[in-house]
Amino acid sequence: MQRTIEWWDRHQLALAIAAILVGALLGLAAPAVAPVLSSATNPVLALLLFATFLGVPIDGIGRSLRDARFLGTVLLVNFVAVPVLVFVLSRFVADDRGLLLGVLLVLLTPCVDYVIVFTGLAGGARDRLLAATPLLMMLQLVLLPGYLWLFAGADALALLDPGPFLEAFLVIIVMPLIAAALVQALARRHRVARGFERGLAGAMTPLLMLTLAVVVGSQIAAVGAEAVALARLVPIYLGFAAVMVGVGILAGRMARLDVPRIRAVVFSGVTRNSLVVLPLALALPASLGIAPLAVVTQTLVELVCLLVLVRLVPMLVRARASGAGGPGP
């Protein structure tokens, strides 16, 4: 079993790409399975996050919260730099109300779920990012209405229903985190719990593959049906990711963070809260039905970007850090 785990860990990137392709082929060949896969998205993502949280010492979150420089940098990147960039990029779709709201909803909300997975894959400080999750979630809930009012007008606020947003956060983040904390507590006393903890941690790669296949398969047909309208979003999302990589590295260096924390800042800035914010977009009026598809399009573009960044960011940050005399990973 250990050899199997080592093999799929070595080939993680290729397996993730294969999972995306399988999900895309399934969703396009059998569009009828999309509702089933869509209903499975939150449970599968919750299981992936549960396995991720098991690999992070939850009793150390309190210590991570005292890392004021890291927290301050993450908050400045997500709630000062990101809104400025999003305002500029969103002007390219300001003529289409549905696309505009979809872009604003997804790009203004920092990810609080699988960003932790990809940060860990890139050798980033996932424990620090996990500790920042409650702050990121609370601040985006508080600030999102204000950003929408500024960028889309006061009438946009009347369209929002925060209920699905909070429900998704509870299912995807809070419940897996509590479950992981309980398992870790039991693992200190019982051998069976320790075996379960090690087994699920070793299943991270297949769980990531399952999540990618389910997410892509559930949405690819709907996105394909509106491909012409949604194609104009692809350069926006790619531009956002590219700029935020540079912003994250620069912010981390200015804050004099070490390499793992800079990598975490970069992934926090790039990765958006698409799967949590999607229920919010789905609750919009039918006349704005393209808004959730704009969110899903960002998810598909982002997943491809993240697979590249898992390899690219460690090289970029290491090069910048060594050139500036910073500490190594």
N, C-alpha and C positions, 0 to 999 in steps of 0.2 A: 504493500500500500504506500509506503514511504517513497518508493521509486516512482510510483504513479504521480504522487503529489509533486515531487521534484520535476518530473517531466512536464506536467501542465503548467507549473510555475515558470519554467524556462521558455515555454512557447505561449505565454499568456497573450501577447499581442496578436499573434497569428490566430489563436483560438477565438479571441474577441472579434476579430474581423470576420472569421468564419461564422460566428453566431449572428452577427449583423446581416450577413448575406443570407443565411438560412431564414432568419426572420422576415427579410424583405421578400424572398422567394415565396415563402408560405403565405404572407399577407397578400401578395399580388396574385398568386395562383388560386387561392381560396379566400376571397374577401369575406365570405360568410363566417369565418372563424374570428374576425376582428372583434366582435362584441365579447366573445369568450376570453380572448387574450386581453382585452381592455379591462375586464373585471378581474383578471388575474394579476394585473400590473402592481397594484398596491401590496397584495400579499407577498408576491415574489420579491419586490423591493424591500419590504419589511424584513423578510428572511435574510436577504443580502446584508442589510444594515445590522441585523442581529448578529450575524457571523462577524461582521466588521467590529462591532462594539465588543465582542468577546475577546478580540485581539488587542484591545486598548484597556489598560488598567483603569477601571472606572473610579477606583478610590483615589486616583491621582489627579482627577479633574479639578479638585479644589486648588491644588498647587499650580495647575496650568492657568487657572483664572487669575492668578497673581502676576502673570506675565503681561504687565501693562503695556510694554512696547509693542508686543505682538498684537494684542487686542486692539490697541489704538491704531496700528497700521492697517489691520484688516477692516476696521470700521471706516477709516478715512478712504480707503480704496473703494469700498462698496457703497458708501453713502455720500461721498463727495465727488471722487473722480468718475465713478460709473454714471451718476445722473447727468453730469456735464456731457460725457460722451454719448449717452443715450439720447439726450435732447438733440444733439447734432445729427446723429444717425436717423432718428425718427422723422426728421423733416423730409426725408426722401420718400416716405409713405404717408405724409400728412394729408394727401388728397383722398385717401381711402380710410374711412373711420374704423372699419373692422380690422384692417391690417395695422393701423396705428395703435389701437388698443391692445392687440395681441403682442406687438413688439414691446410696448411699454410695460405690460404686465410681466412678460417673461424676462426682459433685460434689467428691469429695476429691482428684481428680487434675487438676492444671492442664495445659492444652493445650500441646503442644510442636510442633504442625505448622501447621494453617491459621490459627492465631492470628497468625502472622507475616504472612500475606497480608492479613488484615483490619486489622491494625495499620498496615500500609503504606497501605492504602486510606484510612484515617482520618488520615493524616499523622503517625502515631506513629513512635517511634524503633525501627524493626524491627531495626536492627543490634544495638541493646542487648538486645533480646528474644532474638534469635538467639544472642547470646553467653551468655545466661542459660539456654538450653535444656538443656545437660548437667546443670547444677545442679538445675533443676526436675525433670528425669527421675530423677536419682539419689535426690533427697530423697523424691520420691513413692514410689519403690520401697521405700525404707527405712522411711518413716513410715506408709504405707498399712496394713500389718498391725497396727500399734499402734492406729491410729484404728478399724479394724474391731473389734479386741478390745474397745476402750472402748465403741463405739457399738452393736455387734451381738452381742457375747459371744465367748468363746474358741473356740467351735465353728466360727465363721465362718472362722477361719484355716485350718482343715483342708480347706476347700473350694477354696482358691486354688491355681492352677497358674501360676507366673510365666512359664513358657515362651512361650506365645502373646503375652504382653505384650512380652517382650524381642524376639521375632521381628518384631512389628509395628514396634517402634522402629527396629530395624536396617533394615527395608525402606523405611520412610516417611521417616526422618530421616538416618540415618548414610550410607546409600548415595547418596542425592541430594546430600548435602552434600559428600561426597568427589568425586562426579562434577562438581559445580559448581566446586569448587576446581581440578580438573584443566583444565576448559574455560577458566576465568579465566586460569590460567597459560599455556595455549596461545594465548589471545587476545592476550596481550602480545607474541607473536612471529609469529603467523600471521594473515593477513587472513581466511582462510576461517573460522577459529575465532571471529574478531571478528564476522563476519557471522552465524554461527550464534547467538552470544550475543545479539546485537541482535534477531534474528528471534524467538527463543524468549521474550525479555523482552517483545516486542511482542504475544505471543500470550497474555499473562496473563489477559485477560478471557475469551476463549473456553475456556481451560483451567479457569478458575474455574467457568464455566457447565457444562462437561462434568462436573466433580467434583460440583457441586450436583445435577445431574440424575441422575447415577449413584447417589449416596448416597441421595437421596430415593426414587428408583425401586426400589432394592434392598430397601427396608425398609417402604415405606408400606402394602403389603398386609398384612404380618404385624401391624403396629401397628393397622391398621383392624380386624382380626379380634378384637383384645382392647381395642377402643376404650373400652368401659365401664369396665373395670378400670384402664386407663391414664389415663383422663380426670382422675382425682384428682391425677395428677402435674403436670399443666400449671400450676396455680397455684403449686406449689412451685418449678418451674423458672423461671417468670416472676418470682416473688418473689426468687429467688436472683439473677437477672440484675439486677433493679432495685436491690437492696440493694448489690450489688458495684460497680455504677457509682458510687454515692455513696461507698462505702468507698475505692475506688481513687482518686477525685478528692481525698478528704480526706487519704489517706495521702501522695499525691504532693505536695499543698500543704504538709503538715507536714514533709516531707523537703526542701522547697524545690527541687523538680525543675522543669525548664523544661517548656513545653507539650508538645513531642513525647514526652518521657519520661513525663509524667503520662498521656497517652493510651495509651502502651504498658502502663503499670501497670493502667489500667482494663481494657483488653482481656485482659490476662493473668489478672486476677481473675475476669472474666466467663466467659471461654472455657474449656471443660473438655476433657479428653482422651478424648472419647467414641470416636473411631475407633480409637485405640490400645488402650483398655481393653475394647472390645467383644469381642475374642477371649477375654479373661479371663472375661467374663460368659458367653460361649458354652460355656466349659469347665465351668461349674457343673453339678451334677446335674440330670436332667430334671425332677425335682420343683420346681425353681426356674426353670423355663423362662421365666417372665415377667420375670426379671431382665435378660436381654439386651434385651428389648423396652422395659424401663424406660430402659435406656441409649440405645436408638435414639430413643425419644420425646424424650429430652433433646436429642439431635442435631437433630431436626426443629424443636423449639421454639427452640433456640439459633441455628440458621441464620436464622430469621426475625428474631430479636432482633439478630443481628449486622448484618443488612442495614439495620435501623433505626439501630443505634448508629454505623455508619460515617458517617452524616450527623449524628446527634444529639451524639455525644461531642465532636467538634471545636467545636460551638457551646457546649456546656456548659463545656468546659475553657477555651476562649478567654474566655468571660464571667467565669468564676471567676478566671482568671489576671489578666485586665485589671483586675478589681475589686480584686484583692489586690496589684496592682503588680508581678505576675510578668511574665516575658518573653514575648513573642509567639512564634508558631511560626516 
